[in-house]
């Protein structure tokens, strides 16, 4: 089989195609997926050669998806121009999905055609460069998904480049923002869109919070259905419009104590959520900064709650309050049960913060899942209280990593002997 026929077959059956031959470009009229990275040029010529071949073929083929990943190359003005020539050419091929992962330094500017392309439906930009300005003519009428990976924005003449980019995308449904740990944007500090459906915001500060800004952030997104927010706790959240929210994943990190954090609006903005996932210890400990019961709204629609926990982590003071504020909660998932470790096997292993689990008596929970269950005596004491006090529980599902058959049998025997407040309750153990 000739090289040309082989490449044509790959194009029709595969999701990935690397251009390694000028002959390939001569024969293919529609390419579904072109993925180019540093590795592409280790044995198949240089990036300059690739761009030369690309530019030589004007309108003889189209590209549906183009991915350019250059992370280890040395960049200079000549390379910048080559990249931009490459991008312009691909945009002229009526590309639908454009992914640029290029490790540029400051001073690099994307070609303006990136922001005036009429066909691009998904755009991924990264990483490390700064977008200083978006042209006034910016228009991305087909763009539905925008991913910004460690791309920084500046404001020029009082106009925020990020705001202009979002405004230029009238069909934008999904926005993903990954930010550097210790770098902050010079931006409007607001994500505002009437039509946005999904928003993922992973802020800086997880490894190195030096230089991070605690400035207020607003989310004015009334149509948002999915919200994923991992960030340091900000000074304030002046506007939080999440009235259509269905699912939220929240992780907040606190570096400094004191009353200069104010997450009240953020928490109240989640009031309509149906599925809520809370991760990171600090998220559950905003009660150290405020009276948790006052900042939490009543989650009338909340059906499924997931909480990231650890056996030896700090107290669960916020958990009873959170369950009290969720009157219609049916499914609860926790990583690990909480108990004191000084008196393993004693009834005193129930921590004072749980007050004997009496708050469970008024819960409507039907399904409880524990994803990290070891089966030791301390955990069994907690399970006993749970089964005795949850009146509507229908399923207790435990995920255990126990490997020995005798220990598995011991766990099952203990669970079978425990009394249950609900006659409908079944206990299921998944061993992995």
MOURRA-V70315 format. One line per field, one symbol per residue. ss: DSSP state (2 for helix, 1 for strand, 0 for the rest). psi: psi as a letter, one per 30 degrees, with the letter a starting at -180 (. if undefined). A space follows every 10 residues. Layout:
ss = ???
psi = ???
//
This chain:
ss = 0022222222 2220000000 0222222001 1001111222 2000002222 2222220000 0110111111 0000002222 2222222222 2200001111 1100000000 0222200000 0111110001 1000000000 0000111110 0110110011 2222222000 0001111100 0000000001 1100000111 1100000000 0000000111 0000011111 1100000001 1000001111 1110000000 0002222200 0000111110 2222022200 0222200000 0001111000 0000002222 2222000000 1111000000 0000002220 0222222222 2200001111 1110002222 2222222220 0000111111 0000222222 2222222000 0000011111 10
psi = kleeeeeeee efflfkkkjf keeefffkek kejjjkleff geghaleeee eeeeffjdgf llkekkkjjj fglkkaeeee eeeeeeeeee efghkekkjj ikillkfkkk kffeggkffk fkkkklkflk jekklfgkji ffkfkkkjjh klklkkhgkk eeeeeefgif gkfkkkjkll egklliafhk jkkffkekkk jjllgeejgk fkkglkkkji ifgkfkjjjj llkleliekj jhfgkekkkk kkkkekllgg kjgeeeeffg fgkekkkklk efefgffffl jefefklkie fkekkkkklk eglllhefee eeeegifgke kkklellklk feikflfffj kfffhggfff fgkgkfkkkj fijfgleeee eeeeeeeffj fgkfkjkkjk gkekeeeeee eeeeeffklk fkffkkkkkj k.
//
